[in-house]
Amino acid sequence: MKYISRHPRTLDLLEEWAYPKQLIVASFFFWSSGTRNQKSQIGLLRSLLFQVFRQCPELISVILPDPASYLDEFHQWTFDRLHAAFSQLKSQKQMSTRFCFFIDGLDEFDGKTNEGSHQKLVKSLQTLADRPWNVFKDAFGKSAHHNIALHDLNRGDIHNYVQQTFAQDQRFVELEHLDPRYSTLVKDIVEKAQGVFLWVFLVVQSLKEGLQNSDRVVDLERRLDKVPADLEKYFEQILGSIDDVYKYQALQTFTIALHAEEPLSTLEYFFIDEDPDYAFGTLPELSLVQIQEKNRIMERRLDGRSKGLLEVRGDFYDYTDAYPIDTEPIDTYFTETLPVVDFLHKSVDGNRLTSLTYRRYSHTGGIRCLASTWSWFW
């Protein structure tokens, strides 16, 4: 949705649609792992109003007759006030404007599903959804004019991604040459994906593991059949595949990734792994070679503990090859070049994932793990 909302072609078409009126475009992306304002109606309304007023300041005095009163430190932007302001925005006639709002992640909205006020926010809403939940159907109707199934739009993109990924896998190419039935896997994945790219990515990674063992077509199909179509159930299945030995560390790692103010580096995870109290001590002096070794070790540990739900972003090794050790201060490597660890995608709900992990592994010392982890943050 971000890609669509920011694409120049989208803006050009919207300008044609709005002409001769002034076009105002705003967006909001619900995120269940974010702050309260990132997953609530109050956050939605505050964000949209801010974007509208920033693009057309003249609307402030129209919507807020006494704007100075809103600057009072005791003024509260309650839901009722925000909703009233938004309703006024919709009905105002003084300014010749047309609005387009891109709102994504309705399934990540943290509120009661029977809240009907969002239906009153706009007169007409075009919805694209890969999750045809009843609450969305009830709120926005079932008319094809107002609903577009996202999986019908991105089917071609998913097909191209899967096909190109397998085409770059030498084992798949060799096996497909021996047995053309391997090509049917692409179609099977696309059909089961229902438009969810993250699900596709995880499934393809799983099938590539089978390709490493030169699995037969029937083996790969069986592997695909065992994958739940529901993303959350698939997460549970992935968590269940983590080796018992790593369950304590998996819970700790997910908790740290969730609550860190910003993604931590692989080196920081290494030190936490070796000594949970390292943040209160003094960092040892390390050579560049030692830093590289610890990064490689931690990347492999994280892969075993998260099964791909966490990813390492950035490539420390390319940087150090391009810039010899004696050309850069060692501090530069710590502050600018170390790869960081974060959840695979924003669709991976860190809160939910950590909760699932704790529930599954609590018998392995989950409370002790959380206590140790929280002592590191506080």
C-alpha positions, 0 to 999 in steps of 0.5 A, spaced: 500 500 500 505 504 501 508 503 494 501 504 491 500 511 495 507 514 493 507 512 486 508 517 481 503 514 477 498 514 482 499 521 484 498 523 476 491 519 476 489 523 482 491 529 480 486 528 474 481 526 478 481 532 483 482 537 477 480 543 478 480 542 485 486 541 490 488 534 491 490 532 498 493 525 499 494 522 506 495 515 509 495 511 515 498 504 516 495 501 522 501 497 526 499 492 531 506 492 534 507 499 534 505 505 539 497 506 541 497 511 536 499 507 531 494 502 532 488 506 534 482 510 531 485 516 535 492 515 532 488 514 525 484 521 525 490 525 528 495 523 523 490 524 517 488 531 520 495 533 521 497 531 514 491 535 511 492 541 515 500 541 513 498 540 505 492 546 506 493 550 512 487 554 510 483 549 512 485 549 519 481 556 521 475 552 517 475 546 521 477 549 528 474 556 528 478 557 535 485 554 533 488 558 539 484 554 544 487 547 541 494 550 543 492 550 550 497 545 554 490 542 558 487 541 551 485 533 550 484 531 543 479 526 545 476 521 540 469 525 539 473 532 538 477 528 533 471 525 529 467 532 530 473 535 526 474 530 521 466 530 520 467 538 519 472 536 514 468 532 510 462 537 510 466 543 509 464 547 503 469 553 503 475 550 500 475 547 493 478 540 495 478 533 494 481 528 498 484 521 497 486 517 504 490 510 503 489 506 510 492 500 510 492 494 516 485 494 518 486 487 521 491 490 525 487 495 528 487 495 536 479 496 538 472 493 538 470 490 531 463 493 532 465 500 532 461 503 527 464 510 527 469 508 521 463 507 517 461 515 517 468 517 516 468 518 509 462 518 504 465 512 499 471 508 501 474 503 496 477 497 499 483 492 497 483 486 502 487 480 502 483 478 508 475 478 507 473 478 514 466 479 516 467 485 519 470 488 513 464 486 509 459 488 514 462 495 514 464 496 507 459 492 503 460 486 499 459 490 492 464 489 487 464 496 486 467 498 493 471 492 494 477 489 490 480 482 492 488 484 493 490 477 491 487 477 484 491 484 483 498 481 485 497 474 483 502 475 477 507 479 482 507 472 486 507 468 480 513 472 478 517 472 484 516 464 486 518 463 478 524 467 478 526 465 485 526 457 483 530 459 477 536 462 481 536 455 485 541 451 481 538 444 484 531 446 482 533 447 475 537 441 475 531 437 478 526 440 473 530 438 467 529 431 470 522 432 472 518 437 469 512 436 474 517 441 479 514 447 475 507 445 478 510 447 485 509 455 482 502 454 481 500 450 487 504 456 491 500 462 488 493 458 489 495 457 496 498 464 497 491 468 497 495 474 496 500 474 502 507 475 500 510 474 507 507 467 507 510 466 500 517 468 502 516 463 508 514 457 504 519 458 498 524 458 504 522 452 506 521 448 499 528 451 498 531 447 504 527 441 501 531 442 494 538 442 498 536 435 499 534 434 492 527 432 495 522 429 490 516 432 487 511 428 491 516 430 498 516 438 496 508 437 495 507 434 502 511 439 505 507 445 502 501 441 504 503 441 511 504 449 511 497 452 514 494 457 509 493 462 515 499 466 517 499 466 524 498 458 524 504 458 520 508 462 525 506 457 530 508 451 526 515 455 525 516 456 532 514 449 533 520 447 529 525 450 533 530 445 537 528 444 544 535 446 546 534 453 543 527 455 546 530 459 552 534 463 547 528 464 542 524 467 547 529 472 550 531 474 542 524 475 540 523 479 547 529 483 546 527 485 538 520 487 540 522 492 546 529 495 543 528 502 541 531 501 535 534 494 532 540 492 535 546 489 532 549 482 531 555 484 535 550 486 541 546 480 541 552 476 541 554 480 548 548 479 551 548 472 549 555 471 552 553 475 558 546 478 560 549 483 564 554 486 559 550 492 558 553 494 565 560 492 564 566 495 560 566 492 552 572 488 551 577 491 546 576 487 539 580 487 533 576 487 526 577 480 525 574 478 532 568 482 530 567 479 524 568 472 527 563 474 532 558 477 527 558 470 523 557 466 529 551 470 532 548 470 525 548 463 525 545 462 532 539 467 530 538 463 524 537 457 528 533 460 534 528 464 529 527 460 523 527 466 519 522 470 523 528 475 524 533 477 519 540 480 519 540 487 515 546 489 512 553 486 510 559 488 514 563 484 510 562 487 504 564 494 507 570 491 511 573 489 504 572 495 501 575 499 506 581 496 509 582 496 517 587 502 517 583 507 513 577 507 518 577 508 526 574 502 529 568 506 532 566 507 525 565 499 525 560 500 531 556 506 529 555 505 522 557 498 519 554 493 523 548 489 521 542 489 525 537 484 527 529 486 526 523 482 525 522 479 518 517 484 516 512 489 519 507 483 518 510 479 523 507 481 530 512 482 535 507 482 541 504 476 538 510 472 536 513 473 543 506 471 546 506 465 542 513 463 544 512 464 551 506 460 551 509 455 548 516 455 552 514 457 558 515 450 561 523 451 559 524 457 564 520 463 560 519 467 567 526 466 568 528 468 561 523 474 561 526 477 568 533 476 565 531 480 559 527 486 562 533 487 567 537 488 561 532 494 559 531 497 565 
